[in-house]
Each structure stands twice: as C-alpha cells, then as structure tokens.
Amino acid sequence: MRKFHFRGHALFGKLTLDTTPLDRLGPEPLEKSFTAKILADRLRNSSQPIKVKLLDQTVVAGVGNIYASEALFRAGISPLVPARRLTLEQIRRLRNAIRKVLLEAIRFGSTVPLTYDGGDQKNNLFYFGSAPAASDFYEERLRVYDRKGRPCSNCGGAIQRVFQGGRSTFYCESCQGP
C-alpha cells in the first residue's frame, strides 16, 4: 500500500509518497530479466496451489486473477498443483504463457468494456485499453476465464470453476491434468 506523508507547520509543509511497498514487488513479467530460473526460485518452497501463488505480487508483479487462469491453461498446468511440484519445463511453459497472455491483453485492451468519449463520468478513471476501432475486445479472447460449463477450445470438455484464495479459478481438467 502506498502512503502519503504530510509534515508541516502553519502554511509550510511537505508531502511525500512512501514507495517502500513497491520494493517488495516481484519481477516485471515483460522484462527480459524475468526468466524461468527466477520464477522457479520464487516458487520452489511453496506448498500453495500455483494459481494462488501467481496472485502473490511478490512472486511476479502484475499477474491478476484472469491472467493467472489464462496462463495456466495455455501452459497446460493444473491450477491446483502445489507450486513447488512444478518441473523446470512446466515453469518454462508458464513463464512464456504469462508473457504471451499479458502481451495479448495489452494488444487487445481491457476485459472491461471501455468508454473512450468521456461520456461515462461515474468514476472519473482513465482506463488503458485498445483504440475504439480495435476489432476485438479482450474478453472475447479468453479461453477459460468465466467460461464455466462451456466447451474447452482445445478438447471440447467442460470448463470447470473452483474457488481458491477467495477467487474464482477456471480450468479444463483434461487439458490441464491433475
């Protein structure tokens, strides 16, 4: 959590932003320095399910719930397996899948429908997303997330949903194994 600190007397003061919590963030997944070895080192001692561990921002920064489910599906890894049980080959596939999912999300924009004309003044937030003329919006490209009961794009089996760490996890039992 970022903290603002204000120190001052009368009309003179100083406002500073405490950025020390940022020091605890894991590596940025789109940097070249984010390697399978680094990811393996961060997962090696954890008995938590890999999906839950990926949501830990000290492991890797910026991987949220949707992207964790999608990356695990693309890597063919069950979200239920303890992180420390992944092989180096699985971790390589996962690292590559995380990068591909995030790059695709950046390319196609947000999973949230966006208003670009400023007509939606409900929350006054700026959303990063693709241009209004983009052919797709990213939610339509999701392979497992929020697709419970729908057919898997790889094998046709039904997409499953479980709750992990208070969040929904979507996966294909056939494609992602036990």
Salt bridges, closest charged atoms under 4 A:
ASP18 OD2 - HIS5 NE2 3.87
ASP41 OD2 - LYS37 NZ 3.17
ASP41 OD1 - ARG44 NH2 3.22
ASP56 OD2 - LYS53 NZ 3.51
GLU89 OE1 - ARG92 NH1 3.84
GLU104 OE2 - ARG74 NH2 3.14
ASP136 OD2 - ARG141 NH2 2.96
